[in-house]
Amino acid sequence: MAVIADVRNVDLADVILTVADAKVQLALDQAEPHVHIDFFDTTYDLAHALFAAHLLYATLSAAGGEISSATAGGISASFAVPTSVEAVRSTSFGRRFLELRDSRVNRIP
């Protein structure tokens, strides 16, 4: 499972650097059901981190879809949960996630 540091490491522009750890963890929690370990295998942590970064960036830039609320440790945050392919393409993290996903699809016999 990806951790907060993994999400920060995929952010080459340091956009997520200023986001509170609790919000990054909420994004990781929301991303988890959309990233399957059996499919991504050895690239699971990267895929998980990229999808979480996508959720965070989509929220920060207001590029996301529907808003849902989440609370953890007394901190409340709302995250867009854009999961359609078009919505995921709306961020560089989402596009990198889709490239990784597509590279895995091509490996299936």
DARA-V720145 format. One record per run of one state. SS is the DSSP state (helix for helix, strand for strand, loop for the rest). FROM is the first residue (numbers start at 1). TO is the last residue. If there is no record, write none. Layout:
[[SS:FROM:TO] [SS:FROM:TO]]
This chain:
[[loop:1:3] [helix:4:10] [loop:11:15] [helix:16:18] [loop:19:20] [helix:21:32] [loop:33:36] [helix:37:60] [loop:61:66] [strand:67:72] [loop:73:74] [strand:75:80] [loop:81:84] [helix:85:88] [loop:89:91] [helix:92:105] [loop:106:109]]
